[in-house]
Amino acid sequence: MRTTRAGVGGRKVSGRDLRASRFRFRFYKKSPATREGGCQTLCVVEFAVVAGNKMEFSGVKRRKPWLIGDQRKASYPHSLQFYLQPPSENISLIEFENLAIDRLKLLKSVENLGVSYVKGTELYQSKLEAEIRRLKFSYRESLEDEYEPRRKDHISHFILRLAYCQSEDLRRWFIQQEMDLLRFRFSILPKDKIQSFLQDSHLHFEAISEEEKNLREQEIIASSTSLGGPKLELEYVYKIPFADALDLFRGRKVYLENGFAYVPLKDIVAIILNEFRAKLSKALALTARSLPAVQSDERLQPLLNHLSHSYIGQDYSIQGNAGKISLDQIDSLSTKSFPPCMRQLHKALRENHHLRHGGRMQYGLFLKGIGLTLEQALQFWKQEFIKGKMDPDKFDKGYSYNIRHSFGKEGKRTDYTPFSCLKIILTNPPSQGDYHGCPFRHSDPELLKQKLQSYKITPGGISQILDLVKGTHYQVACQKYFEMTHNSRDPDLDNRRLLTACPVLGMYALPTMPTVGTIFKDIVLREQCVVETAWMVYMTGRRDLESSLEDGGTEAS
Amino acid sequence: MEPFDPAELPELLKLYYRRLFPYAQYYRWLNYGGVVKNYFQHREFSFTLKDDIYIRYQSFNNQSDLEKEMQKMNPYKIDIGAVYSHRPNQHNTVKLGAFQAQEKELVFDIDMTDYDDVRRCCSSADICSKCWTLMTMAIRIIDRALKEDFGFKHRLWVYSGRRGVHCWVCDESVRKLSSAVRSGIVEYLSLVKGGQDVKKKVHLSENVHPFVRKSISIIKKYFEGYALVGQDILENKESWDKILALVPETMHNDLQQNFQKHHSSLQRWEYLKKAASQCPSNIKNEKCGPWLEWEIMLQYCFPRLDINVSKGINHLLKSPFSVHPKTGRISVPIDLQKVDQFDPFAVPTISSICHELDAIFTSEAEKEENQAESDIKHRTRVVGPSSCGMWDAASASPDEQCHVHAQDLNWQNPG
């Protein structure tokens, strides 16, 4: 597979004379000559630095649409899509960035709502719909003039692919949120629109006729547990090759006949989502391989880096928070502000003057994330271990190396980020003598109850939490714990959570958010030439964008 | 029938591979009409030779190459593996990671040892006519599902030679199925779950899937004869205690008392069915009604598959017409039309078939010997109403996908 930069055109712009420069990157995969022969376009990103003087600049909020009326409708026939075709229009760098940030806000909301509420419930659905509407993305079929939101949805998805294809973690996060978004949109799609949507998306699921349904009514009802009652007339049933319904037929959750699965609508969703996940995963891998071409462009690179880093992970790097807390604050912080997983680790450390490896990793990285410097961390752990009658030399030899390593000062010098909730819940379960893990996931319910009682949670709150745990909604349970210990449903909390990355830390410490200003500062520093002038112009014209980000309620630091 | 002596194997195999092994049909099956280039040449075979020497990654250029090699090496056992990306016998010359298994038939292996916890007549590698019914039921249940639920057309059932049966599904699309889908198919076909430490191995939900319902109908046809008469599963306290372990505790006393009063498994089973259906339905966590009766029947009769055999594309399985080195029996295809009449003890052993050949040779003129040889071959080869089917496919027009009517490949048991 080769990637080529096609048609790089750009003229050096000087002083007052800012002519429009166009750069186009098309990422494509060359198919082997024996087969299709052509090129399959992965993603086309074209953007232009909009030229001109101040007046022209501020007047132009975005490009004029180049399609009119029916043409617009035809290009985006549905309010949702599988993003099979990359966009190929020109957009300005400004719009490029705006679209990216808006979609990022949307996906972050999707993530946070998924953690705060059980997916699919009425509250979840209405909150998600409100968020999508607020950010002006498409979601519902029947509304008027859906062209702009759908176009925004389309382009922003592909831009974020560039940012989120770069590592396994980023890919997983991106796919998860996009799937949740698609699931929501599909759930509000009117039933009669589903068939045409599937057809347009090249999914070969055909709904069977009434007669066909009647012939098999008993069998279908007996097989599909998702069907509410004995009434099949109101349901759509789709006939698909059995191999495409693997997750359904393996558990005998669908009726099979002659190599086909007869799938009612509710179950089709699961299949569609799997298809989507598989396609997106493959596309991201391909995009990642063509990325070097993008990253070599100095305009896009800082933007893409900031996009992917700003909301996941490296917010908790040292420059953001370092030196913000002192060691003697930790004890009180641990009861007042730490999540229960860290609270129990801290308690165990204080009591036993020791923690095993899993505990040291989980807790140590957390402390780094909330602002402990390397020096503080070394002091903290050493003081505690020595109380456990450990030899100071032994500590220096055995443990301090690892602490320095996790701060990125040894070995391959990776600046490790704190564990996310998902990682804590899903990997490395604790065994006897361990204190790490997620109490909601790994503690015996009786033990958990006692712990919550000792934390002075109200009985009503405890039973809510235990119910959530039984339903395996561990993160929502933790959220509930936070609400119970902080006495309110803080309205700002919702907004603030939009801008935080690590769900664990998100509740308890707020990072610096790179603002638009800082992004441009980087670009400005790199660009020695007169494009700098354009950015200056830009920045004065776009102060409203900066302030709209801060509406999210970041605690500036 | 001549008794089989393993010590005679080398001589017997020599004769078998020279005069009796059906190379032409075998090759035509595995070649699948030559539609795909090098399909046969990329197929892996493995041989087990004398003294347990095992060699993998055998492959052959054509039928005569296959014949020559088999006659030269005289394998005790032949396994068939997958079709690979390159000739298996050259796999060492291929770049690391490039040598991949690409296609293979979907196979199933049903082994009588897996039923030791529910058969009273035999255990381990032994089989008898009483427990063989388990295989009959298994073939009927699995084959129905493969045909009616999954739409698979070309299914070959083969006697393994000792204690079980194998199934080869040869449809073109099936050979291309991924490992995940194969696992899924086995899961669909599985109902009996749990090892030694699990007493009750079958749990039905309130919604009974059509596959389960149809399997139960099949079992019902055999249950009385097999379980109540043949196996006599409610014969005495020791045996019916095992059944009670599958039934809610609240019913135990009543059943124990009444079982004493009845005189046969048949009567006791009738009583159990009645008691189960009368069980009040407000008992939480205990299922009553027909589900209980079905769960017991399924645990005693439903097929038990080995998932590892079916899920791997590169898994090697004993070839049809291979000889079983311990019993001498030949892995013969089973005629689906006559499953109930199949008798594993009437399957020809290599010694019987070779002695037959010898006997004819010594007592008659050469012309008649050839005639007799082909007579034996004919009797033991493709017979039945659709004998033309499979082999015609090989010479079919290129447009026609090669449909190997594998189920037509069947041997009649001589005598």
Contacts between the chains, C-beta under 8 A, distances in Angstrom:
chain1	res1	chain2	res2	distance
A	219	B	210	4.7
A	222	B	207	5.8
A	222	B	208	6.3
A	222	B	209	6.3
A	222	B	210	5.8
A	222	B	213	7.3
A	223	B	207	7.5
A	223	B	209	5.1
A	223	B	210	6.2
A	225	B	205	7.9
A	225	B	207	6.0
A	242	B	150	6.2
A	242	B	151	7.8
A	243	B	177	6.7
A	243	B	181	5.1
A	246	B	180	6.4
A	246	B	181	6.0
A	246	B	184	4.9
A	249	B	184	6.2
A	249	B	188	5.5
A	250	B	183	7.3
A	250	B	184	3.7
A	250	B	185	7.8
A	250	B	187	4.3
A	250	B	188	5.8
A	251	B	187	7.0
A	251	B	188	8.0
A	252	B	188	5.8
A	252	B	209	4.5
A	252	B	211	6.1
A	252	B	212	7.4
A	255	B	209	7.8
A	255	B	210	6.2
A	256	B	149	4.1
A	256	B	150	6.6
A	256	B	188	7.7
A	256	B	211	7.4
A	257	B	148	7.1
A	257	B	149	6.6
A	257	B	151	7.9
A	258	B	148	6.9
A	258	B	149	7.7
A	258	B	150	8.0
A	258	B	151	4.1
A	259	B	150	5.6
A	259	B	151	2.8
A	259	B	152	7.6
A	260	B	151	7.4
